[in-house]
Amino acid sequence: MEWVQDMNWPIANDIVGLLLTFPNEIVPLIKDVLAGNDDIWKYWCLKVLIKSLPFPQFQSELIRLAEEPTDGEKLEELDEIAIEILKVLR
């Protein structure tokens, strides 16, 4: 998961492809990132992982991001991305 902290790293896309082959196993790892304080890492999880895995397991985290984002999450536009993903889930 740490390779997804910055998608500018050359190996990041390959790692995403590998992670997506284990969708059920990465759900708790993504939830840990979303519960943390690294807003850039959250951004990449939303953009490259959760968008590819629109699992309902993320609904509560996405609702929180959409409705009660922190200042840092707003700065990274996580609220807007969460709203986009929630539209797909509904």
ZAMARGU-4260 file (C-alpha; in steps of 0.2 Angstrom, whole numbers, plus 5000, padded with zeros to 4 digits):
<rodrens>
0) 5000/5000/5000 | 5014/5012/5003 | 5019/5012/4985 | 5002/5021/4982 | 5006/5035/4993
5) 5013/5044/4977 | 5007/5039/4960 | 5022/5048/4953 | 5033/5034/4958 | 5038/5024/4943
10) 5032/5007/4950 | 5016/5014/4958 | 5005/5009/4943 | 5011/4992/4943 | 5008/4990/4961
15) 4990/4997/4959 | 4987/4983/4946 | 4994/4970/4958 | 4983/4977/4972 | 4967/4976/4962
20) 4969/4958/4959 | 4966/4956/4978 | 4951/4967/4981 | 4944/4959/4997 | 4961/4959/5005
25) 4965/4977/5002 | 4948/4984/5009 | 4955/4985/5027 | 4971/4992/5021 | 4962/5006/5011
30) 4951/5009/5027 | 4967/5011/5037 | 4973/5024/5025 | 4956/5033/5025 | 4956/5034/5044
35) 4974/5042/5044 | 4980/5059/5042 | 4989/5058/5025 | 4977/5067/5013 | 4988/5064/4998
40) 4988/5045/5001 | 4969/5046/5003 | 4968/5055/4987 | 4977/5042/4978 | 4967/5028/4986
45) 4951/5036/4981 | 4957/5040/4963 | 4966/5023/4959 | 4959/5010/4970 | 4941/5014/4977
50) 4936/5021/4960 | 4941/5004/4953 | 4933/4995/4967 | 4916/5004/4971 | 4913/4992/4985
55) 4899/4997/4997 | 4911/4993/5012 | 4918/5011/5009 | 4901/5019/5010 | 4903/5026/5028
60) 4920/5033/5024 | 4915/5041/5008 | 4900/5049/5016 | 4911/5056/5030 | 4923/5063/5017
65) 4908/5070/5007 | 4899/5078/5021 | 4912/5082/5035 | 4929/5084/5026 | 4944/5091/5036
70) 4952/5107/5030 | 4966/5096/5022 | 4954/5084/5014 | 4945/5099/5006 | 4961/5106/5000
75) 4964/5089/4991 | 4946/5089/4985 | 4943/5073/4993 | 4925/5078/4997 | 4922/5080/4978
80) 4930/5064/4973 | 4920/5055/4987 | 4903/5062/4980 | 4908/5056/4963 | 4911/5038/4969
85) 4895/5039/4980 | 4885/5042/4964 | 4891/5026/4957 | 4887/5016/4972 | 4869/5023/4973
</rodrens>
